Amino acid sequence: MEESEVDYRRMFGVRNRRIDFSKGRYLMNKEYWIKWIKAAGVRALKTVAQTAVALIGTNAIGITEVDWIGVASGAALAGVVSLLTSLAGIPEVDMEQ
C-alpha cells in the first residue's frame, strides 16, 4: 500500500474501501459530495423522526404531558450522531466512481 492510500477496512471496519487521495480525486469531486450530503441528510432526518416517535411514546399519556424540549433535544442529538456515523462511510454512495 502506498503512502497516500488510506485503509478504511482497518480504520472503520468498512470492507473494500481503499481510496487514493494523492491526486485529490475524491476530495474535489463535487458530484460525490453532493450525493454524500443528500444520503447523509436523509439518514439523519429518518433517525431524528424515529427518535422523536420513540421519545414521545415513552413518558406521555396525553399530548399535553409530552416533554417537547426533551424530545427535541434527544432527536437533535440522534441526528448529529447519525451525521458523524455517516463520516465512516455510506453504502448508498459509491466511493469508486
One Martini backbone bead per residue (centre of mass of N, CA, C, O) as a GRO file, in nm:
protein
   97
    1MET     BB    1   0.098   0.036   0.021
    2GLU     BB    2   0.066   0.354  -0.006
    3GLU     BB    3   0.093   0.660   0.146
    4SER     BB    4  -0.191   0.784   0.013
    5GLU     BB    5  -0.338   0.553   0.139
    6VAL     BB    6  -0.644   0.434   0.281
    7ASP     BB    7  -0.746   0.200   0.534
    8TYR     BB    8  -1.079   0.142   0.604
    9ARG     BB    9  -1.089  -0.138   0.728
   10ARG     BB   10  -0.932  -0.057   0.984
   11MET     BB   11  -1.061   0.213   1.078
   12PHE     BB   12  -1.401   0.125   1.019
   13GLY     BB   13  -1.486  -0.167   0.905
   14VAL     BB   14  -1.473  -0.137   0.596
   15ARG     BB   15  -1.528  -0.278   0.297
   16ASN     BB   16  -1.358  -0.201   0.022
   17ARG     BB   17  -1.213   0.107   0.119
   18ARG     BB   18  -0.989   0.226  -0.100
   19ILE     BB   19  -0.808   0.537  -0.112
   20ASP     BB   20  -0.675   0.784  -0.336
   21PHE     BB   21  -0.539   1.112  -0.237
   22SER     BB   22  -0.308   1.225  -0.426
   23LYS     BB   23  -0.516   1.389  -0.646
   24GLY     BB   24  -0.805   1.465  -0.520
   25ARG     BB   25  -1.058   1.319  -0.639
   26TYR     BB   26  -1.252   1.304  -0.378
   27LEU     BB   27  -1.227   1.591  -0.253
   28MET     BB   28  -1.315   1.739  -0.549
   29ASN     BB   29  -1.580   1.577  -0.587
   30LYS     BB   30  -1.885   1.713  -0.619
   31GLU     BB   31  -2.083   1.476  -0.673
   32TYR     BB   32  -2.012   1.308  -0.430
   33TRP     BB   33  -2.088   1.524  -0.209
   34ILE     BB   34  -2.382   1.554  -0.289
   35LYS     BB   35  -2.460   1.260  -0.237
   36TRP     BB   36  -2.367   1.251   0.057
   37ILE     BB   37  -2.547   1.476   0.173
   38LYS     BB   38  -2.815   1.348   0.096
   39ALA     BB   39  -2.780   1.073   0.241
   40ALA     BB   40  -2.716   1.188   0.524
   41GLY     BB   41  -2.975   1.356   0.553
   42VAL     BB   42  -3.179   1.127   0.533
   43ARG     BB   43  -3.073   0.964   0.769
   44ALA     BB   44  -3.101   1.185   0.986
   45LEU     BB   45  -3.406   1.237   0.953
   46LYS     BB   46  -3.496   0.950   1.022
   47THR     BB   47  -3.367   0.944   1.302
   48VAL     BB   48  -3.520   1.181   1.423
   49ALA     BB   49  -3.806   1.065   1.386
   50GLN     BB   50  -3.767   0.799   1.543
   51THR     BB   51  -3.683   0.930   1.811
   52ALA     BB   52  -3.933   1.101   1.859
   53VAL     BB   53  -4.137   0.869   1.868
   54ALA     BB   54  -4.003   0.720   2.104
   55LEU     BB   55  -4.010   0.962   2.315
   56ILE     BB   56  -4.315   1.018   2.316
   57GLY     BB   57  -4.397   0.712   2.414
   58THR     BB   58  -4.262   0.686   2.711
   59ASN     BB   59  -4.418   0.942   2.907
   60ALA     BB   60  -4.703   0.962   2.763
   61ILE     BB   61  -5.054   1.006   2.767
   62GLY     BB   62  -5.061   1.296   2.657
   63ILE     BB   63  -4.990   1.578   2.470
   64THR     BB   64  -4.945   1.766   2.733
   65GLU     BB   65  -4.712   1.557   2.865
   66VAL     BB   66  -4.496   1.634   2.677
   67ASP     BB   67  -4.143   1.667   2.648
   68TRP     BB   68  -4.041   1.868   2.401
   69ILE     BB   69  -3.750   1.937   2.476
   70GLY     BB   70  -3.652   1.645   2.509
   71VAL     BB   71  -3.725   1.550   2.226
   72ALA     BB   72  -3.556   1.756   2.066
   73SER     BB   73  -3.285   1.688   2.195
   74GLY     BB   74  -3.271   1.385   2.126
   75ALA     BB   75  -3.313   1.414   1.818
   76ALA     BB   76  -3.070   1.597   1.761
   77LEU     BB   77  -2.854   1.406   1.866
   78ALA     BB   78  -2.919   1.177   1.667
   79GLY     BB   79  -2.849   1.342   1.412
   80VAL     BB   80  -2.552   1.394   1.478
   81VAL     BB   81  -2.467   1.099   1.504
   82SER     BB   82  -2.545   1.022   1.215
   83LEU     BB   83  -2.345   1.210   1.071
   84LEU     BB   84  -2.089   1.095   1.205
   85THR     BB   85  -2.133   0.805   1.100
   86SER     BB   86  -2.123   0.884   0.792
   87LEU     BB   87  -1.812   0.934   0.778
   88ALA     BB   88  -1.739   0.623   0.753
   89GLY     BB   89  -1.988   0.556   0.558
   90ILE     BB   90  -2.190   0.510   0.256
   91PRO     BB   91  -2.340   0.270   0.067
   92GLU     BB   92  -2.500   0.459  -0.141
   93VAL     BB   93  -2.205   0.575  -0.181
   94ASP     BB   94  -1.979   0.549  -0.425
   95MET     BB   95  -1.625   0.568  -0.424
   96GLU     BB   96  -1.598   0.408  -0.709
   97GLN     BB   97  -1.608   0.618  -0.998
   0.00000   0.00000   0.00000
